[in-house]
Amino acid sequence: MGAARVPIAPFAEHGGRIDRARAAMPAVRDWIDLSTGLAPWSYPAQVDAAMLERLPDPAALAALEQSAAAAFGSHPARTVAVPGSDLALRLLGQMLPGRAAVLGRGYSGHVAMWPVTPERIAAPENYDAGTLILARPNNPDGAMIAVERLPRTGTVIVDEAFVDATPSDSLAGEETSGLIVLRSFGKFYGLAGLRLGFVIAPEGVCAGLRRLLGDWPIGSMATTIGTAAYRDTAWQSAQYERLHVAMSRLDALLTAAGLTIAGGTPFFRLVETPARDALFAHLLAAGILTRPFTDRPHHLRLGLPRDDDWPTLTKALAQWSGS
């Protein structure tokens, strides 16, 4: 299949579809996945095989939630560890009654979580009919809606999957009735396969979640690694610095290639070009998977490369700008 004939739709569902990239470009042997928005440096997890031989310890789970709450600025009693924030979304969609709405365009899971398709709204100020869910910062444009614009009634779910690189923007420490905050572990710590996230919510919502999750919601490995990571403030500071330096480097590279940066976060950049499909196909032929969107035909999202992958991306973008 030639690069110009690569279909966009199979790659627009969500990031990480290296399997489809390999099928589209079988001649490419080595792949660089820039489609997910994950930090390219992972926390140096210490894994002890013995931890897999026994059931998870409730005391260890409590320590994980306390460590995470300290990092978020939330109260431990209002902080529930979940096996990935995507699962938490789907559980909340079953728990919360009444109507629901999704703000703007963003993560597909915000729609899929509800038993009945929610309405989409463009402005949150006057929504008071039930539950509103939004991402802050938004994915993929990084928009940060002002707190003053959030509804004062009903339930507001704020997905903070990408807030760790700008922690002062988090609402996790706010104990407002009706506010539910979701946090992701894997994106900042570069360990998405661990499947760990958190829900910060009123205690009644937390109690309902704990009943649904059961006695062993988080495996021993995720509990141990997560606790160590949230306590490791030196590593967190270094990761924060790495993300912001790499973001600036990527901005310079994209701008030099003649691309317009339309938004993003320190985890990823969103570029705008009328030749989006051709750019996606060009990068795919170079072994670089990026993230297109069906409802944004001129936009392409690129995550941060690993340290060894910058030369490949630099060469591919130079060839694009020179074509």
C-alpha positions in Angstrom: 0.0 0.0 0.0 1.4 3.4 -1.0 1.7 6.1 1.6 -0.8 8.4 -0.1 -3.5 5.6 0.0 -3.3 5.0 3.8 -6.9 5.3 5.2 -7.3 7.7 8.1 -10.4 6.2 9.8 -8.7 3.1 11.4 -6.2 5.3 13.2 -8.7 7.9 14.4 -10.4 5.7 17.0 -7.6 6.0 19.6 -3.9 6.1 19.8 -1.5 3.2 20.0 -2.6 1.2 17.0 0.9 0.0 16.0 -0.8 -3.3 14.8 -2.7 -1.3 12.1 0.4 0.7 11.2 2.3 -2.5 10.6 -0.5 -3.8 8.4 -0.6 -0.6 6.4 3.2 -0.4 6.0 4.6 -4.0 6.1 8.0 -2.8 4.8 8.6 -0.7 7.9 10.5 -2.7 10.5 11.0 -0.2 13.4 8.1 2.0 14.7 8.0 5.2 16.7 4.6 5.6 18.4 3.8 9.3 18.8 0.0 8.6 18.8 -0.7 8.2 22.5 0.6 11.3 24.3 2.4 9.3 27.0 5.6 10.6 28.5 8.5 8.8 26.7 10.5 8.3 30.0 9.1 5.7 32.3 9.4 5.5 36.1 12.2 3.1 37.0 9.9 0.5 38.5 11.4 -2.1 40.8 9.5 -5.4 40.3 9.6 -8.3 42.8 8.2 -11.5 41.4 7.2 -12.5 45.0 4.6 -9.8 45.1 2.6 -11.7 42.5 2.4 -14.8 44.6 -0.1 -13.4 47.1 -3.3 -11.4 47.1 -3.0 -7.6 47.3 -2.7 -6.2 50.8 -5.5 -3.8 51.9 -3.0 -1.9 53.9 -0.8 -1.4 50.9 -3.8 -0.2 48.9 -4.5 2.4 51.6 -0.9 3.5 51.5 -1.1 3.9 47.7 -4.2 6.1 48.1 -2.6 8.2 50.8 0.5 8.7 48.7 -1.5 9.7 45.6 -3.7 12.0 47.7 -0.6 13.7 49.1 0.7 14.2 45.5 -2.7 15.5 44.3 -3.5 17.7 47.3 -6.7 15.7 47.9 -8.1 14.0 51.0 -7.3 10.2 51.2 -10.9 9.4 52.2 -12.0 11.0 48.9 -9.3 9.4 46.7 -10.1 5.9 45.2 -7.5 3.9 43.3 -9.0 2.3 40.1 -7.5 0.0 37.5 -7.3 2.7 34.9 -9.3 5.9 34.6 -11.1 4.6 31.5 -12.7 1.9 33.6 -13.6 4.5 36.2 -15.4 6.5 33.6 -17.5 3.5 32.6 -18.4 2.8 36.3 -19.3 6.4 36.9 -21.5 6.3 33.8 -23.5 3.4 35.4 -23.6 5.0 38.9 -24.8 8.5 38.1 -28.4 9.0 37.4 -30.2 11.4 35.1 -29.1 13.2 32.0 -25.5 13.7 30.9 -23.6 16.0 28.6 -20.0 16.2 27.2 -18.3 19.5 26.8 -16.8 20.0 23.3 -14.9 17.4 21.4 -12.3 15.2 23.1 -11.8 11.8 24.4 -14.2 9.2 23.0 -14.5 7.5 26.3 -16.4 10.5 27.6 -19.3 9.5 25.3 -18.9 5.8 25.5 -19.2 5.8 29.4 -22.9 6.5 29.4 -25.7 3.9 28.8 -27.5 6.5 26.7 -25.6 8.8 24.3 -25.1 12.1 26.0 -25.7 15.5 24.4 -22.7 17.6 23.4 -22.6 21.2 24.5 -20.3 24.1 23.5 -20.5 26.2 26.7 -20.9 24.8 30.3 -22.1 27.9 32.2 -25.8 27.2 32.0 -25.9 23.4 32.0 -27.7 22.3 35.1 -29.7 19.2 34.0 -27.5 16.4 35.3 -23.9 15.4 34.9 -21.3 17.3 32.8 -18.0 15.7 31.8 -15.0 17.6 30.4 -11.3 17.3 30.1 -9.0 19.9 31.7 -6.6 20.3 29.9 -8.6 19.2 26.9 -7.4 16.6 24.5 -6.2 17.2 21.8 -6.1 21.0 21.8 -5.0 21.5 25.5 -7.7 24.1 26.2 -8.0 24.9 29.9 -11.5 26.0 30.7 -11.7 28.6 33.4 -13.0 27.3 36.7 -15.5 30.2 36.9 -17.3 28.8 33.8 -18.1 25.4 35.4 -21.7 24.8 36.6 -22.4 25.4 40.3 -25.2 22.7 40.4 -25.4 19.1 39.4 -22.3 16.9 39.0 -19.2 17.9 37.1 -16.6 15.3 36.2 -13.2 16.8 35.3 -10.8 14.4 33.5 -7.3 15.6 34.4 -5.4 12.8 32.5 -2.8 15.3 31.3 -2.6 17.8 34.2 0.5 16.3 35.9 2.8 18.5 33.8 0.9 21.6 34.9 -0.1 20.6 38.5 -1.2 24.0 39.6 -4.1 23.7 37.2 -5.5 20.7 39.1 -8.9 20.8 40.9 -8.2 17.6 42.9 -7.8 19.6 46.1 -11.2 21.3 45.8 -13.8 19.7 48.0 -16.8 21.1 46.2 -20.0 19.1 46.3 -20.8 17.5 42.9 -17.1 17.7 41.7 -15.5 14.5 40.6 -11.9 14.5 39.4 -10.1 11.8 37.5 -6.4 11.3 37.5 -4.2 9.0 35.4 -1.0 7.4 36.5 0.4 6.0 33.2 0.7 9.2 31.2 3.1 11.2 33.4 4.9 8.1 34.8 5.2 6.5 31.3 3.7 3.2 32.5 0.3 3.0 30.7 0.3 -0.8 30.8 0.1 -0.7 34.6 -3.5 0.4 34.4 -3.8 2.7 37.4 -5.9 5.8 37.9 -7.7 7.6 40.7 -11.1 9.1 41.3 -11.3 12.1 43.7 -15.0 12.5 44.6 -17.5 13.1 47.5 -17.4 10.3 50.0 -20.7 8.9 48.9 -19.5 8.4 45.3 -16.2 6.9 46.6 -18.2 4.4 48.7 -20.2 3.4 45.7 -17.1 2.9 43.6 -15.4 0.8 46.3 -18.5 -1.5 46.3 -18.3 -2.0 42.6 -14.5 -2.5 42.5 -14.5 -5.2 45.3 -11.9 -6.2 47.7 -8.9 -6.3 45.3 -9.3 -3.6 42.7 -5.6 -3.0 42.2 -2.9 -5.6 41.7 0.1 -5.9 43.9 2.5 -4.7 41.2 0.6 -1.6 40.4 0.1 -0.8 44.1 3.8 -1.1 44.9 5.1 0.8 41.9 2.4 3.5 42.2 3.2 4.1 45.9 6.9 4.4 45.2 6.3 6.8 42.2 4.0 9.1 44.1 6.5 9.4 47.0 9.5 10.1 44.6 9.3 13.8 44.4 12.9 14.1 43.0 11.9 11.9 40.0 8.7 13.9 39.6 10.6 17.2 39.4 13.0 15.7 36.8 10.1 14.4 34.7 8.4 17.8 34.8 11.6 19.4 33.5 12.1 16.7 30.8 8.5 17.2 29.5 8.8 21.0 29.2 12.2 20.9 27.5 11.1 18.3 25.0 7.9 20.3 24.3 9.9 23.3 23.4 12.2 21.2 21.2 9.2 19.7 19.4 7.7 23.1 18.9 10.8 24.3 17.2 10.9 21.2 15.0 7.3 21.5 13.9 7.6 25.3 13.2 10.8 24.7 11.1 8.8 22.3 9.0 6.2 25.0 8.3 3.5 23.5 10.4 1.1 25.5 12.5 0.8 24.5 16.2 -2.9 24.7 17.1 -2.6 23.7 20.7 -1.5 20.9 23.0 0.0 20.1 26.4 3.6 19.3 27.5 2.7 15.7 26.6 1.7 16.3 22.9 1.3 19.0 20.3 -1.6 19.5 17.9 -0.7 20.7 14.4 -3.0 22.2 11.8 -2.5 21.7 8.1 -4.9 21.3 5.1 -2.5 18.5 4.1 -3.2 16.5 7.3 -3.9 13.2 5.5 -0.7 13.5 3.4 1.4 14.4 6.4 0.0 11.5 8.4 0.8 9.1 5.5 4.3 10.6 5.0 5.2 10.1 8.7 3.7 6.6 8.6 5.9 5.7 5.7 8.8 6.8 7.8 7.8 4.5 10.6 6.2 7.2 12.8 2.6 6.7 14.0 0.7 9.9 14.9 -2.9 10.6 15.8 -5.5 11.9 13.4 -9.1 12.8 14.3 -12.2 12.2 12.2 -13.9 15.3 13.5 -10.8 17.5 13.0 -9.8 16.9 9.3 -7.0 19.5 9.4 -5.5 18.4 12.8 -2.8 15.9 13.7 -1.5 15.2 17.2 2.1 14.2 17.9 3.5 13.0 21.2 7.0 13.4 22.4 9.7 11.1 20.9 12.0 9.0 23.0 15.6 10.3 23.2 16.9 8.0 20.4 13.9 8.8 18.1 14.5 12.5 17.6 16.8 12.1 14.5 14.2 10.0 12.7 11.4 12.5 13.4 13.7 15.4 12.4 14.6 13.8 9.1 11.0 13.0 8.3 9.8 16.5 9.0 12.7 18.0 7.0 11.7 15.8 4.0 8.1 17.0 4.5 9.0 20.7 4.5 11.3 20.2 1.5 8.8 18.3 -0.6 
